[in-house]
Amino acid sequence: MPAPLTFIGLHYWAGSGNEFQALAQLLAPHHRVLAPDLPGFGAAPAPQVDYSLDAYADHVAQFIAAQHVERYALIGHSMGGKIGLALAARQPPGLVGMALLSPSPPGPEPMTAADRQHSQQAYGKAAEAEKTFRRITARPLREAQHQQILHDNLRSSRPAWDAWLLLGSQEDIRARMGRLEVPCLVMAGERDGVLPLHVHLHHTLPLLPARTPLEVIAGAGHLLPYEAPEQVAALLQAFSQRL
């Protein structure tokens, strides 16, 4: 009999592992959800030097080993999706599946130079964090969730903030995607203005294993674990039955 399946949640840029709290509650007791703060975000200190996708993938692999997880699936959201793909391409032992929530694509993320510069200049500004919140969400959230999202944005470290915009989001790991051997699932919000459906259809799905499904969540924006936890949990539960 296989070991119980654990989900490893990898959060979005300027977020934290807190975004997976509702999913953890919904998936218990059948599955554990472990969601570390990635270096430079949440409560995790920024790396000293290396902000590459591989360095972040190393960090996640070390976290998984420290938790003594035998059998797991990754849940990669936005930035966390691209980091998860970098790890999954290594074919690590114990990995049996990859769920991608509005993932950053394996190639350079489509972002204009003006948008990148504006995002850099928005660092640490409460008013800009509020604007970002309104841009990346489409469904109403509780005030506590609203404040958590703002708090996570504002406590991001400056080096990690800039490194993703200038380096990680622009890294190209498309050549590694042929090494993905585990089943994958992609979820996207119908009203996601950050990474709209056409990005997943043209830049991510063609590089994933054949017949990888794309599940579109109606009325949702970019923050699926906050905006649609019940729907995401149901899709993850069904996905787990395939693994």
C-alpha positions in Angstrom: 0.0 0.0 0.0 1.5 3.4 -1.0 2.4 5.9 1.6 -0.1 8.7 2.3 0.1 11.6 -0.1 1.3 15.0 1.1 0.9 18.2 -0.8 3.7 20.7 -0.8 2.4 24.2 -1.4 4.7 26.8 -3.1 3.4 30.3 -2.9 3.2 33.2 -5.3 5.6 36.2 -5.6 5.2 38.6 -2.7 3.0 36.0 -0.8 3.7 33.4 1.8 2.8 29.9 2.8 -0.3 31.3 4.6 -2.2 31.2 1.4 -2.6 27.4 1.7 -4.2 27.4 5.1 -7.8 27.0 3.8 -6.7 24.2 1.5 -4.9 22.4 4.3 -8.1 22.4 6.4 -10.3 21.3 3.4 -7.9 18.4 2.5 -7.5 17.1 6.0 -7.5 14.5 7.3 -6.9 12.6 4.1 -3.9 14.7 3.0 -1.3 16.9 4.8 -0.5 20.2 3.2 3.0 21.7 4.0 3.6 25.2 2.8 7.0 26.8 3.6 7.7 30.5 3.2 10.1 30.7 0.2 13.4 32.5 0.9 12.9 36.3 1.0 9.2 36.1 1.5 6.9 35.7 4.5 9.0 35.0 7.5 11.9 33.4 5.6 15.2 35.3 5.4 16.4 36.3 2.0 19.2 34.2 0.4 22.7 35.6 0.8 23.6 35.4 -2.9 21.7 33.0 -5.2 18.1 33.8 -6.3 18.0 31.4 -9.3 15.2 29.0 -9.8 17.6 26.2 -9.1 18.5 27.7 -5.7 14.8 28.0 -4.8 14.3 24.4 -6.0 17.2 23.3 -3.8 15.5 25.0 -0.8 12.2 23.2 -1.4 14.0 19.9 -1.8 15.8 20.4 1.5 12.5 21.4 3.2 10.9 18.2 1.9 13.8 16.0 3.1 13.7 17.7 6.5 10.0 16.8 6.8 10.7 13.1 6.0 8.0 13.1 3.3 7.9 9.9 1.4 5.3 10.5 -1.2 4.2 14.0 -2.3 2.7 16.2 -5.0 3.7 19.8 -5.5 1.1 22.6 -5.6 2.9 25.5 -7.4 1.1 28.8 -7.5 2.4 31.5 -9.9 6.1 32.0 -9.0 5.8 28.8 -7.0 4.7 27.0 -10.2 7.9 27.8 -12.0 10.0 26.8 -9.0 8.0 23.6 -8.7 8.6 22.8 -12.4 12.3 23.3 -11.9 12.3 20.8 -9.1 10.0 18.3 -10.9 12.3 18.3 -13.9 15.0 16.7 -11.6 12.7 13.7 -11.1 13.2 13.7 -7.3 12.3 10.6 -5.4 8.9 10.6 -3.8 7.3 13.1 -6.3 4.2 11.7 -7.9 2.3 14.7 -9.2 2.4 18.4 -10.0 -0.6 20.8 -9.6 0.0 24.2 -11.1 -2.2 27.1 -10.0 -2.0 30.1 -12.4 1.7 29.2 -12.9 4.4 31.4 -14.2 5.4 29.7 -17.5 8.7 27.7 -18.0 9.9 30.4 -20.5 10.3 34.1 -19.8 7.1 35.4 -18.2 5.3 37.8 -20.6 5.8 41.2 -18.9 6.6 44.5 -20.5 9.6 46.5 -19.3 7.2 49.2 -18.1 5.3 46.8 -16.0 8.5 45.3 -14.5 9.7 48.8 -13.7 6.4 49.8 -12.1 6.4 46.6 -10.0 10.0 47.4 -8.8 9.0 50.9 -7.8 5.9 49.6 -5.9 8.1 47.8 -3.3 7.2 48.6 0.3 4.4 51.0 -0.5 1.1 50.4 1.2 -1.0 52.1 -1.4 0.6 50.1 -4.2 0.1 46.9 -2.2 -3.6 47.7 -2.1 -3.7 48.4 -5.8 -2.0 45.1 -6.4 -4.6 43.3 -4.2 -7.4 44.7 -6.3 -5.7 43.8 -9.5 -5.0 40.2 -8.6 -8.3 39.3 -7.0 -11.7 39.0 -8.6 -13.8 37.4 -5.9 -14.6 39.1 -2.6 -12.4 38.0 0.3 -12.8 38.3 4.1 -11.1 41.3 5.6 -8.6 39.0 7.5 -7.5 37.5 4.2 -7.3 41.0 2.6 -5.0 42.1 5.5 -2.9 38.9 5.2 -2.2 39.5 1.5 -1.2 43.1 2.1 1.0 42.1 5.1 2.8 39.4 3.0 3.3 41.9 0.2 4.8 44.5 2.5 7.1 42.2 4.4 8.8 40.7 1.3 12.5 41.4 1.2 13.7 43.9 -1.4 16.4 41.6 -2.9 13.9 38.7 -3.4 11.3 41.1 -4.8 13.7 42.5 -7.4 15.3 39.1 -8.1 12.1 37.5 -9.2 11.2 40.5 -11.5 14.6 40.8 -13.1 15.9 37.2 -13.0 13.5 34.3 -11.9 10.5 35.4 -14.0 12.8 35.7 -17.0 14.7 32.4 -16.6 14.1 29.9 -19.4 13.7 26.3 -18.3 11.7 25.1 -21.3 14.5 22.7 -22.4 14.0 20.8 -19.1 10.3 20.2 -19.5 10.9 17.0 -21.5 12.1 15.4 -18.2 8.7 15.9 -16.5 7.4 12.4 -15.9 4.7 12.8 -13.3 1.0 13.6 -14.0 0.2 17.3 -14.1 -2.9 19.5 -13.6 -3.3 23.2 -14.4 -5.9 25.4 -12.8 -6.5 29.0 -13.8 -8.9 31.8 -12.8 -11.3 32.9 -15.6 -10.6 36.6 -14.6 -6.9 36.4 -13.9 -5.4 39.6 -15.2 -1.8 38.7 -14.2 -1.4 35.4 -16.1 -4.5 35.1 -18.3 -5.7 31.9 -19.9 -3.8 32.4 -23.2 -0.5 32.3 -21.3 -1.2 28.8 -20.0 -2.6 27.6 -23.3 0.3 28.8 -25.4 3.3 29.0 -23.0 2.8 26.2 -20.4 0.4 23.5 -21.5 2.3 22.5 -24.7 5.4 21.8 -22.6 3.7 19.6 -20.0 2.9 15.8 -20.4 0.3 15.0 -23.0 -3.3 15.3 -22.0 -2.6 17.5 -19.0 -6.0 19.1 -18.2 -6.6 22.8 -17.7 -9.4 23.5 -15.2 -10.8 27.1 -15.5 -12.4 28.4 -12.3 -15.2 30.8 -13.2 -15.2 34.3 -11.7 -11.8 33.8 -10.0 -8.7 36.0 -10.3 -5.1 35.1 -9.7 -5.2 34.1 -6.0 -7.0 30.8 -6.4 -6.2 29.4 -2.9 -7.8 32.5 -1.3 -10.6 33.0 -3.8 -11.7 29.5 -4.6 -10.4 27.1 -1.9 -13.3 24.7 -2.1 -13.0 24.3 -5.8 -9.3 24.0 -5.7 -9.5 21.4 -2.9 -12.0 19.3 -4.8 -9.8 19.3 -7.9 -6.8 18.4 -5.9 -8.7 15.6 -4.2 -9.8 14.2 -7.6 -6.2 14.6 -8.9 -4.9 12.6 -5.9 -7.0 9.7 -7.0 -5.0 9.5 -10.2 -1.6 9.4 -8.5 
